[in-house]
């Protein structure tokens, strides 16, 4: 099974508007300024313990190396990353018709987590599963665990 997460406003959030994980120590906090939504670390560790592949699927153009390094600083391993560059190359490619901003089905991702309603709508149109999280939902990680457990039961 593969689960992917959007970054901006899903995992990377503003401490002014969200509860966040503890900031990285100096000097790492000067290199990696993004803050993780509270609950990210325990959720990602749970996913790894279930032997589920953990992906990042973002429209941002942050490099794969930067994203991997940031999560590594929190002790988290990411299996694969689709950023804006990779999506443009592998999903949009030379197609004249615009593809959706994210297309997890292309990578056989079983569940994509995002905050964007348009990604959720595209999931219904293009046939990929999206779990949309709310802006200020302190139980977001618990809801995702329940969704993952439901998917596991369905596949067994």
Number of C-alpha atoms within 10 A of each C-alpha: 15 18 23 24 20 22 22 18 17 20 21 18 20 15 15 7 9 18 17 18 16 11 15 17 9 9 8 12 14 10 11 17 12 18 20 25 23 21 17 19 16 12 16 20 14 13 17 16 9 13 10 16 17 21 21 22 24 22 18 14 12 12 15 17 9 12 16 17 16 20 15 12 14 15 11 18 18 18 15 15 20 24 21 17 16 18 24 16 10 12 19 17 12 10 8 7 7 10 15 17 16 25 22 25 15 11 12 12 20 17 22 25 22 24 20 18 14 14 22 19 15 18 20 12 10 13 12 21 20 25 20 18 19 15 14 10 11 14 12 19 19 12 14 18 15 11 14 20 13 11 14 13 9 8 8 5
